[in-house]
Structures are given as C-alpha cells and as structure tokens.
Amino acid sequence: MKEAVEMIVKALVNEPEAVEVREVESERGAVMIEVRVAQTDVGKVIGRQGSTIRALRSVLHAAGLKRNRRFVLDILE
C-alpha cells in the first residue's frame, strides 16, 4: 500500500522529490502510513475542505477490507 499512496501523492504535488512515505505497524495491528510533503504542498494533499485526503483514506479503507487489515493515513509536517 505504501507504493500506491506514494504514487498518488507524487502525482498531486508540485515537488514530488520531497514526498516521503513510511509504513509503520502499530500495537493494535493497524498499519500507519505516514506521508511527509513539502510545506507548500500540504494544502494540495489535504484538498478543499479535506476532500482529497478523505478520498485517499477511503481507498485505503477499501483496500484494508479486502486484505483484512486496517490502514491509517497521516499527513506529517
């Protein structure tokens, strides 16, 4: 899932070389996907009223249902 999120986020931002994606396993069995982008691109990843980040989280939720996993997406500054 990390690669898919990275590909989508790099397509959204102006500075794709600044995109960093980490996948961290939490204690409860969920997989945390942490995305770090350039400060100027944070708004593009979040989208108008959070619509873009909500759509990304929906895709991760659907993929998690198929794989019996829980994915949590966070944007880090």
N, CA, C and O atoms as CSV, one atom per row, in Angstrom:
chain,resi,resn,atom,element,x,y,z
A,1,MET,N,N,0.817,-1.199,0.000
A,1,MET,CA,C,0.000,0.000,0.000
A,1,MET,C,C,0.857,1.257,0.000
A,1,MET,O,O,0.457,2.296,-0.527
A,2,LYS,N,N,2.023,1.153,0.589
A,2,LYS,CA,C,2.915,2.302,0.652
A,2,LYS,C,C,3.221,2.828,-0.746
A,2,LYS,O,O,3.197,4.037,-0.975
A,3,GLU,N,N,3.508,1.924,-1.680
A,3,GLU,CA,C,3.869,2.330,-3.030
A,3,GLU,C,C,2.691,3.011,-3.738
A,3,GLU,O,O,2.881,3.982,-4.471
A,4,ALA,N,N,1.493,2.505,-3.520
A,4,ALA,CA,C,0.315,3.091,-4.149
A,4,ALA,C,C,0.064,4.504,-3.624
A,4,ALA,O,O,-0.215,5.417,-4.401
A,5,VAL,N,N,0.163,4.683,-2.317
A,5,VAL,CA,C,-0.044,6.007,-1.718
A,5,VAL,C,C,1.029,6.970,-2.218
A,5,VAL,O,O,0.733,8.119,-2.545
A,6,GLU,N,N,2.263,6.504,-2.275
A,6,GLU,CA,C,3.366,7.350,-2.739
A,6,GLU,C,C,3.139,7.802,-4.188
A,6,GLU,O,O,3.370,8.966,-4.516
A,7,MET,N,N,2.694,6.898,-5.042
A,7,MET,CA,C,2.451,7.225,-6.432
A,7,MET,C,C,1.336,8.276,-6.563
A,7,MET,O,O,1.462,9.222,-7.341
A,8,ILE,N,N,0.259,8.108,-5.809
A,8,ILE,CA,C,-0.858,9.045,-5.871
A,8,ILE,C,C,-0.448,10.426,-5.363
A,8,ILE,O,O,-0.758,11.439,-5.991
A,9,VAL,N,N,0.248,10.466,-4.227
A,9,VAL,CA,C,0.645,11.746,-3.637
A,9,VAL,C,C,1.640,12.466,-4.539
A,9,VAL,O,O,1.549,13.683,-4.700
A,10,LYS,N,N,2.584,11.745,-5.126
A,10,LYS,CA,C,3.553,12.385,-6.022
A,10,LYS,C,C,2.872,12.991,-7.240
A,10,LYS,O,O,3.343,13.996,-7.773
A,11,ALA,N,N,1.773,12.398,-7.685
A,11,ALA,CA,C,1.035,12.951,-8.816
A,11,ALA,C,C,0.283,14.229,-8.435
A,11,ALA,O,O,-0.037,15.035,-9.308
A,12,LEU,N,N,0.001,14.421,-7.162
A,12,LEU,CA,C,-0.772,15.578,-6.714
A,12,LEU,C,C,0.069,16.825,-6.460
A,12,LEU,O,O,-0.423,17.941,-6.625
A,13,VAL,N,N,1.331,16.655,-6.060
A,13,VAL,CA,C,2.126,17.776,-5.551
A,13,VAL,C,C,2.996,18.400,-6.632
A,13,VAL,O,O,3.199,17.822,-7.700
A,14,ASN,N,N,3.508,19.598,-6.333
A,14,ASN,CA,C,4.435,20.288,-7.237
A,14,ASN,C,C,5.870,19.818,-7.051
A,14,ASN,O,O,6.668,19.889,-7.986
A,15,GLU,N,N,6.208,19.338,-5.860
A,15,GLU,CA,C,7.565,18.887,-5.553
A,15,GLU,C,C,7.554,17.399,-5.212
A,15,GLU,O,O,7.629,17.038,-4.037
A,16,PRO,N,N,7.462,16.528,-6.220
A,16,PRO,CA,C,7.376,15.088,-5.930
A,16,PRO,C,C,8.639,14.517,-5.294
A,16,PRO,O,O,8.576,13.482,-4.631
A,17,GLU,N,N,9.775,15.167,-5.480
A,17,GLU,CA,C,11.013,14.668,-4.878
A,17,GLU,C,C,11.027,14.853,-3.361
A,17,GLU,O,O,11.823,14.214,-2.672
A,18,ALA,N,N,10.168,15.708,-2.835
A,18,ALA,CA,C,10.102,15.949,-1.395
A,18,ALA,C,C,9.148,14.995,-0.677
A,18,ALA,O,O,9.042,15.042,0.548
A,19,VAL,N,N,8.459,14.137,-1.412
A,19,VAL,CA,C,7.480,13.230,-0.813
A,19,VAL,C,C,8.192,12.060,-0.144
A,19,VAL,O,O,9.030,11.395,-0.754
A,20,GLU,N,N,7.850,11.819,1.112
A,20,GLU,CA,C,8.367,10.671,1.858
A,20,GLU,C,C,7.179,9.919,2.438
A,20,GLU,O,O,6.289,10.519,3.041
A,21,VAL,N,N,7.169,8.602,2.254
A,21,VAL,CA,C,6.082,7.774,2.769
A,21,VAL,C,C,6.698,6.668,3.615
A,21,VAL,O,O,7.602,5.958,3.173
A,22,ARG,N,N,6.194,6.533,4.838
A,22,ARG,CA,C,6.653,5.472,5.743
A,22,ARG,C,C,5.475,4.620,6.148
A,22,ARG,O,O,4.361,5.115,6.320
A,23,GLU,N,N,5.728,3.342,6.299
A,23,GLU,CA,C,4.703,2.409,6.753
A,23,GLU,C,C,5.143,1.877,8.108
A,23,GLU,O,O,6.214,1.282,8.228
A,24,VAL,N,N,4.311,2.090,9.137
A,24,VAL,CA,C,4.656,1.707,10.497
A,24,VAL,C,C,3.550,0.821,11.054
A,24,VAL,O,O,2.375,1.182,10.996
A,25,GLU,N,N,3.919,-0.333,11.591
A,25,GLU,CA,C,2.955,-1.246,12.207
A,25,GLU,C,C,2.684,-0.775,13.635
A,25,GLU,O,O,3.621,-0.590,14.412
A,26,SER,N,N,1.427,-0.583,13.983
A,26,SER,CA,C,1.085,-0.138,15.339
A,26,SER,C,C,0.855,-1.343,16.238
A,26,SER,O,O,0.832,-2.485,15.779
A,27,GLU,N,N,0.685,-1.069,17.525
A,27,GLU,CA,C,0.498,-2.143,18.516
A,27,GLU,C,C,-0.811,-2.898,18.297
A,27,GLU,O,O,-0.892,-4.094,18.576
A,28,ARG,N,N,-1.816,-2.217,17.809
A,28,ARG,CA,C,-3.146,-2.819,17.648
A,28,ARG,C,C,-3.298,-3.577,16.336
A,28,ARG,O,O,-4.384,-4.076,16.041
A,29,GLY,N,N,-2.244,-3.674,15.550
A,29,GLY,CA,C,-2.319,-4.408,14.296
A,29,GLY,C,C,-2.641,-3.542,13.101
A,29,GLY,O,O,-2.646,-4.034,11.973
A,30,ALA,N,N,-2.909,-2.272,13.313
A,30,ALA,CA,C,-3.177,-1.358,12.196
A,30,ALA,C,C,-1.854,-0.945,11.560
A,30,ALA,O,O,-0.811,-0.954,12.214
A,31,VAL,N,N,-1.905,-0.592,10.319
A,31,VAL,CA,C,-0.724,-0.115,9.612
A,31,VAL,C,C,-0.866,1.393,9.433
A,31,VAL,O,O,-1.795,1.865,8.778
A,32,MET,N,N,0.058,2.141,10.018
A,32,MET,CA,C,0.067,3.598,9.894
A,32,MET,C,C,0.899,3.959,8.677
A,32,MET,O,O,2.055,3.551,8.567
A,33,ILE,N,N,0.325,4.709,7.779
A,33,ILE,CA,C,1.052,5.204,6.621
A,33,ILE,C,C,1.238,6.705,6.839
A,33,ILE,O,O,0.275,7.472,6.850
A,34,GLU,N,N,2.494,7.105,7.012
A,34,GLU,CA,C,2.821,8.497,7.285
A,34,GLU,C,C,3.366,9.132,6.020
A,34,GLU,O,O,4.311,8.622,5.417
A,35,VAL,N,N,2.771,10.242,5.619
A,35,VAL,CA,C,3.171,10.944,4.402
A,35,VAL,C,C,3.738,12.299,4.793
A,35,VAL,O,O,3.112,13.067,5.524
A,36,ARG,N,N,4.927,12.573,4.295
A,36,ARG,CA,C,5.564,13.873,4.541
A,36,ARG,C,C,5.786,14.532,3.184
A,36,ARG,O,O,6.397,13.942,2.292
A,37,VAL,N,N,5.288,15.757,3.033
A,37,VAL,CA,C,5.434,16.512,1.783
A,37,VAL,C,C,6.022,17.879,2.097
A,37,VAL,O,O,6.126,18.267,3.260
A,38,ALA,N,N,6.403,18.604,1.057
A,38,ALA,CA,C,6.898,19.968,1.238
A,38,ALA,C,C,5.795,20.841,1.840
A,38,ALA,O,O,4.608,20.611,1.606
A,39,GLN,N,N,6.197,21.822,2.599
A,39,GLN,CA,C,5.236,22.686,3.292
A,39,GLN,C,C,4.250,23.340,2.308
A,39,GLN,O,O,3.081,23.534,2.640
A,40,THR,N,N,4.714,23.671,1.122
A,40,THR,CA,C,3.850,24.328,0.144
A,40,THR,C,C,2.837,23.372,-0.477
A,40,THR,O,O,1.857,23.816,-1.076
A,41,ASP,N,N,3.058,22.067,-0.342
A,41,ASP,CA,C,2.178,21.074,-0.954
A,41,ASP,C,C,1.174,20.443,0.008
A,41,ASP,O,O,0.358,19.622,-0.411
A,42,VAL,N,N,1.220,20.804,1.269
A,42,VAL,CA,C,0.313,20.210,2.252
A,42,VAL,C,C,-1.141,20.467,1.873
A,42,VAL,O,O,-1.978,19.570,1.977
A,43,GLY,N,N,-1.441,21.665,1.441
A,43,GLY,CA,C,-2.810,22.009,1.056
A,43,GLY,C,C,-3.313,21.205,-0.127
A,43,GLY,O,O,-4.500,20.885,-0.200
A,44,LYS,N,N,-2.429,20.876,-1.049
A,44,LYS,CA,C,-2.835,20.080,-2.212
A,44,LYS,C,C,-3.175,18.657,-1.817
A,44,LYS,O,O,-4.088,18.056,-2.384
A,45,VAL,N,N,-2.452,18.113,-0.853
A,45,VAL,CA,C,-2.725,16.746,-0.411
A,45,VAL,C,C,-4.007,16.697,0.414
A,45,VAL,O,O,-4.765,15.730,0.330
A,46,ILE,N,N,-4.249,17.724,1.200
A,46,ILE,CA,C,-5.463,17.767,2.010
A,46,ILE,C,C,-6.676,18.064,1.136
A,46,ILE,O,O,-7.729,17.451,1.306
A,47,GLY,N,N,-6.535,18.996,0.207
A,47,GLY,CA,C,-7.634,19.320,-0.694
A,47,GLY,C,C,-8.613,20.299,-0.085
A,47,GLY,O,O,-8.516,20.658,1.089
A,48,ARG,N,N,-9.551,20.721,-0.898
A,48,ARG,CA,C,-10.546,21.681,-0.457
A,48,ARG,C,C,-11.479,21.015,0.540
A,48,ARG,O,O,-12.151,20.034,0.221
A,49,GLN,N,N,-11.514,21.556,1.747
A,49,GLN,CA,C,-12.309,21.024,2.860
A,49,GLN,C,C,-11.972,19.569,3.161
A,49,GLN,O,O,-12.820,18.827,3.657
A,50,GLY,N,N,-10.731,19.149,2.862
A,50,GLY,CA,C,-10.288,17.801,3.194
A,50,GLY,C,C,-10.755,16.729,2.230
A,50,GLY,O,O,-10.684,15.542,2.549
A,51,SER,N,N,-11.226,17.119,1.069
A,51,SER,CA,C,-11.801,16.137,0.146
A,51,SER,C,C,-10.760,15.166,-0.410
A,51,SER,O,O,-11.055,13.982,-0.572
A,52,THR,N,N,-9.564,15.635,-0.700
A,52,THR,CA,C,-8.538,14.762,-1.271
A,52,THR,C,C,-8.053,13.744,-0.247
A,52,THR,O,O,-7.951,12.558,-0.559
A,53,ILE,N,N,-7.755,14.186,0.958
A,53,ILE,CA,C,-7.276,13.256,1.985
A,53,ILE,C,C,-8.380,12.274,2.367
A,53,ILE,O,O,-8.102,11.112,2.663
A,54,ARG,N,N,-9.620,12.731,2.362
A,54,ARG,CA,C,-10.742,11.841,2.654
A,54,ARG,C,C,-10.856,10.754,1.592
A,54,ARG,O,O,-11.135,9.599,1.915
A,55,ALA,N,N,-10.641,11.113,0.325
A,55,ALA,CA,C,-10.690,10.137,-0.758
A,55,ALA,C,C,-9.550,9.132,-0.640
A,55,ALA,O,O,-9.754,7.938,-0.859
A,56,LEU,N,N,-8.359,9.597,-0.297
A,56,LEU,CA,C,-7.233,8.677,-0.095
A,56,LEU,C,C,-7.516,7.705,1.050
A,56,LEU,O,O,-7.225,6.513,0.948
A,57,ARG,N,N,-8.075,8.212,2.122
A,57,ARG,CA,C,-8.407,7.344,3.259
A,57,ARG,C,C,-9.491,6.337,2.889
A,57,ARG,O,O,-9.477,5.207,3.377
A,58,SER,N,N,-10.430,6.733,2.031
A,58,SER,CA,C,-11.464,5.805,1.574
A,58,SER,C,C,-10.869,4.675,0.747
A,58,SER,O,O,-11.276,3.521,0.882
A,59,VAL,N,N,-9.914,5.001,-0.104
A,59,VAL,CA,C,-9.238,3.973,-0.907
A,59,VAL,C,C,-8.488,3.004,0.004
A,59,VAL,O,O,-8.533,1.791,-0.201
A,60,LEU,N,N,-7.801,3.541,1.007
A,60,LEU,CA,C,-7.081,2.685,1.944
A,60,LEU,C,C,-8.032,1.811,2.751
A,60,LEU,O,O,-7.726,0.652,3.033
A,61,HIS,N,N,-9.166,2.355,3.117
A,61,HIS,CA,C,-10.150,1.576,3.861
A,61,HIS,C,C,-10.657,0.405,3.017
A,61,HIS,O,O,-10.771,-0.717,3.511
A,62,ALA,N,N,-10.960,0.668,1.749
A,62,ALA,CA,C,-11.436,-0.395,0.858
A,62,ALA,C,C,-10.365,-1.457,0.655
A,62,ALA,O,O,-10.666,-2.651,0.648
A,63,ALA,N,N,-9.127,-1.034,0.490
A,63,ALA,CA,C,-8.036,-1.999,0.327
A,63,ALA,C,C,-7.832,-2.807,1.607
A,63,ALA,O,O,-7.513,-3.994,1.556
A,64,GLY,N,N,-8.015,-2.159,2.744
A,64,GLY,CA,C,-7.879,-2.852,4.018
A,64,GLY,C,C,-8.952,-3.902,4.223
A,64,GLY,O,O,-8.679,-4.969,4.773
A,65,LEU,N,N,-10.164,-3.615,3.790
A,65,LEU,CA,C,-11.239,-4.596,3.901
A,65,LEU,C,C,-10.927,-5.839,3.080
A,65,LEU,O,O,-11.199,-6.963,3.502
A,66,LYS,N,N,-10.364,-5.625,1.925
A,66,LYS,CA,C,-10.028,-6.746,1.045
A,66,LYS,C,C,-8.904,-7.595,1.625
A,66,LYS,O,O,-8.873,-8.810,1.428
A,67,ARG,N,N,-7.981,-6.957,2.339
A,67,ARG,CA,C,-6.816,-7.663,2.901
A,67,ARG,C,C,-6.966,-7.993,4.386
A,67,ARG,O,O,-6.033,-8.516,4.995
A,68,ASN,N,N,-8.118,-7.696,4.973
A,68,ASN,CA,C,-8.346,-7.898,6.410
A,68,ASN,C,C,-7.314,-7.169,7.262
A,68,ASN,O,O,-6.813,-7.707,8.250
A,69,ARG,N,N,-7.005,-5.942,6.864
A,69,ARG,CA,C,-6.070,-5.085,7.588
A,69,ARG,C,C,-6.726,-3.733,7.793
A,69,ARG,O,O,-7.724,-3.414,7.147
A,70,ARG,N,N,-6.170,-2.951,8.681
A,70,ARG,CA,C,-6.646,-1.588,8.892
A,70,ARG,C,C,-5.500,-0.635,8.589
A,70,ARG,O,O,-4.418,-0.751,9.166
A,71,PHE,N,N,-5.738,0.305,7.683
A,71,PHE,CA,C,-4.739,1.289,7.308
A,71,PHE,C,C,-5.161,2.656,7.817
A,71,PHE,O,O,-6.326,3.038,7.706
A,72,VAL,N,N,-4.195,3.397,8.381
A,72,VAL,CA,C,-4.438,4.742,8.886
A,72,VAL,C,C,-3.469,5.674,8.164
A,72,VAL,O,O,-2.259,5.446,8.183
A,73,LEU,N,N,-3.989,6.716,7.533
A,73,LEU,CA,C,-3.169,7.658,6.781
A,73,LEU,C,C,-3.028,8.950,7.547
A,73,LEU,O,O,-4.021,9.549,7.960
A,74,ASP,N,N,-1.777,9.389,7.741
A,74,ASP,CA,C,-1.481,10.654,8.430
A,74,ASP,C,C,-0.590,11.512,7.555
A,74,ASP,O,O,0.321,11.007,6.898
A,75,ILE,N,N,-0.852,12.806,7.549
A,75,ILE,CA,C,-0.001,13.771,6.860
A,75,ILE,C,C,0.848,14.449,7.914
A,75,ILE,O,O,0.315,15.027,8.862
A,76,LEU,N,N,2.164,14.387,7.765
A,76,LEU,CA,C,3.088,14.992,8.721
A,76,LEU,C,C,3.684,16.249,8.124
A,76,LEU,O,O,3.910,16.330,6.917
A,77,GLU,N,N,3.937,17.231,8.980
A,77,GLU,CA,C,4.559,18.481,8.521
A,77,GLU,C,C,5.979,18.541,8.974
A,77,GLU,O,O,6.677,19.515,8.689
